[in-house]
Amino acid sequence: MFILGVLIAIGSAVAFAALGLATLFGGVRSTTEQIIPGFVPDRPGSAERTLTLVAVWVPVIVVTIFGVYTAYRIIEMVIQALA
């Protein structure tokens, strides 16, 4: 049962890390394919551009950090349990 718990914990760590990295990848694609090209026809001011990028990237960065940090903590827990 202990080994099964370790395997489940490692699987969840991989899932959390993948979720964080997929969010980062989605943020990059969204910015390069939709947001930046959308600035061209609309001609927004610099404040609006900045606020748009902040509104997109702050949640992306927060989710990425939480996902990768959670994966790190789970792996740390597994290592401590195995020691």
Stockholm file with secondary structure:
# STOCKHOLM 1.0

chainA/1-83         MFILGVLIAIGSAVAFAALGLATLFGGVRSTTEQIIPGFVPDRPGSAERTLTLVAVWVPVIVVTIFGVYTAYRIIEMVIQALA
#=GR chainA/1-83 SS CHHHHHHHHHHHHHHHHHHHHHHHHHHHHHIIIIIHHHHHHHCCCHHHHHHHHHHHHHHHHHHHHHHHHHHHHHHHHHHHHHC
#=GC SS_cons        CHHHHHHHHHHHHHHHHHHHHHHHHHHHHHIIIIIHHHHHHHCCCHHHHHHHHHHHHHHHHHHHHHHHHHHHHHHHHHHHHHC
//
